[in-house]
Every structure is written in structure tokens, then in C-alpha cells.
């Protein structure tokens, strides 16, 4: 279960409840996502930090031993080779707390999702 999931109303409140070392990693994730998707809206969805742009874009969350990043199954498939050294599921990847976050990869994945959401919006 994500840390502090049940009571957070916004990303700042979510992050404030995490230990300082985890807050630092969450801040890095947040800033990387903001830079890659400057028009995205921040919110809490499914109890975790979320960025939305014409629908949910990506989510991230703090856990005991990792930062979970949820870029959707399509992005997981598109970046599967680069994610191969991490524990992954269909729509999520786990970045261990004791390793530097792959921020360049996160940025590329977010930009991929921005293009995907904008493309879906144009088709409607």
C-alpha cells in the first residue's frame, strides 16, 4: 500500500508525510514530470499523486522500498527494454529507494504519454 494514501488531498500533503529521503525522490519525480508535461494538471487520483492532461497521464507513489511509477501499459510496452532491469508489471515499474531515479527515462515516458493523450484527444 502506498504511504499516506488514505488522507492526502493534494500532492504536497502526500509528500509531506513521507520520510525526508523519500520526499527528495518524490520531488525529483514531480519536477521531472512537470518539466516533461508542463500543461498537465496535478491531482490525487486513486489516492496517489497524478498528472492529468486530457485524462490521466501518469501516477507515482511512495512505498516502503520503492517509488512506484504508473505510466500505463502502452508506455511500459514502448520502453520495455529500458525498464528491463526494474521490477515491472503491466502498467507499473518499481524504482528502488536505494538507487538513483532514472529521471531521463521518466521524462521520455511522460513525453510519450503526452503525445498519446493528445493524439487520442484529436481523434475524438
C-alpha positions as CSV (number, residue, x, y, z in Angstrom):
1,X,0.0,0.0,0.0
2,X,1.3,3.5,-0.9
3,X,2.4,5.6,2.0
4,X,-0.2,8.0,3.4
5,X,-2.6,7.1,0.7
6,X,-5.8,7.4,2.7
7,X,-5.7,11.0,3.9
8,X,-3.8,13.1,1.3
9,X,-5.8,15.7,-0.6
10,X,-3.0,17.1,-2.7
11,X,0.5,16.1,-3.8
12,X,2.2,18.4,-1.2
13,X,0.2,16.8,1.6
14,X,1.0,13.3,0.3
15,X,4.7,14.1,0.1
16,X,4.9,15.9,3.5
17,X,4.0,12.7,5.3
18,X,6.9,10.7,3.8
19,X,10.3,10.4,5.3
20,X,12.8,13.1,4.1
21,X,14.8,10.8,1.9
22,X,11.6,9.7,0.2
23,X,10.4,13.3,-0.1
24,X,13.6,14.1,-2.0
25,X,12.9,11.3,-4.5
26,X,9.2,12.2,-4.9
27,X,10.2,15.8,-5.5
28,X,12.6,14.7,-8.2
29,X,9.8,12.7,-9.8
30,X,7.4,15.5,-9.6
31,X,9.7,18.1,-11.1
32,X,10.7,15.7,-13.9
33,X,7.1,15.1,-14.8
34,X,6.2,18.8,-14.6
35,X,9.1,19.6,-16.9
36,X,8.1,16.9,-19.4
37,X,4.4,17.8,-19.3
38,X,4.1,21.5,-18.3
39,X,0.4,21.7,-19.2
40,X,-0.6,18.7,-17.1
41,X,-2.7,19.2,-14.0
42,X,-1.6,17.9,-10.6
43,X,-4.1,16.0,-8.5
44,X,-4.6,13.0,-6.3
45,X,-6.2,10.1,-8.1
46,X,-6.5,6.6,-6.7
47,X,-5.0,8.0,-3.5
48,X,-1.7,8.8,-5.2
49,X,0.0,11.8,-7.0
50,X,-1.3,12.0,-10.5
51,X,-0.7,14.2,-13.5
52,X,-3.6,14.6,-15.9
53,X,-3.7,16.0,-19.5
54,X,-6.9,15.1,-21.3
55,X,-7.2,12.2,-18.9
56,X,-4.8,10.6,-16.6
57,X,-1.2,10.9,-17.8
58,X,1.0,9.2,-15.1
59,X,0.8,8.4,-11.4
60,X,3.6,7.9,-8.9
61,X,3.7,6.7,-5.3
62,X,6.0,6.1,-2.3
63,X,6.2,2.6,-0.9
64,X,8.4,1.1,1.8
65,X,11.2,0.0,-0.6
66,X,10.5,1.8,-3.9
67,X,8.9,4.6,-5.8
68,X,6.1,3.2,-8.0
69,X,5.6,4.8,-11.4
70,X,2.4,4.2,-13.4
71,X,2.7,5.4,-17.0
72,X,0.0,3.0,-18.4
73,X,0.6,-0.4,-20.2
74,X,1.3,1.3,-23.5
75,X,4.3,3.2,-22.2
76,X,5.5,0.1,-20.3
77,X,5.5,-1.8,-23.6
78,X,7.1,1.1,-25.5
79,X,10.0,1.3,-23.0
80,X,10.2,-2.3,-22.0
81,X,13.9,-2.7,-23.0
82,X,14.9,0.3,-20.9
83,X,12.8,-0.9,-18.0
84,X,14.1,-4.5,-18.1
85,X,16.4,-4.0,-15.0
86,X,13.5,-3.0,-12.8
87,X,10.6,-4.9,-11.3
88,X,7.6,-4.2,-13.6
89,X,4.0,-5.2,-14.1
90,X,1.7,-4.5,-17.0
91,X,1.3,-0.8,-16.1
92,X,3.8,0.0,-13.4
93,X,7.5,0.0,-12.6
94,X,9.2,0.0,-9.2
95,X,12.3,2.2,-8.8
96,X,14.2,1.1,-5.6
97,X,14.7,3.7,-3.0
98,X,18.4,2.9,-2.7
99,X,19.1,3.7,-6.4
100,X,19.1,7.0,-8.3
101,X,15.8,7.5,-10.1
102,X,16.2,7.2,-13.9
103,X,14.8,10.7,-14.5
104,X,15.8,10.9,-18.2
105,X,13.8,7.7,-18.8
106,X,10.8,9.0,-16.7
107,X,10.9,12.2,-18.8
108,X,10.8,10.3,-22.1
109,X,8.0,8.1,-20.8
110,X,6.0,11.2,-19.7
111,X,6.5,12.8,-23.1
112,X,5.4,9.6,-24.8
113,X,2.2,9.7,-22.7
114,X,1.6,13.4,-23.5
115,X,1.8,12.6,-27.2
116,X,-0.5,9.6,-26.7
117,X,-3.2,11.6,-24.8
118,X,-3.1,14.5,-27.3
119,X,-3.4,12.1,-30.2
120,X,-6.4,10.4,-28.6
121,X,-8.0,13.7,-28.0
122,X,-7.6,14.8,-31.6
123,X,-9.2,11.6,-32.8
124,X,-12.4,12.3,-30.8
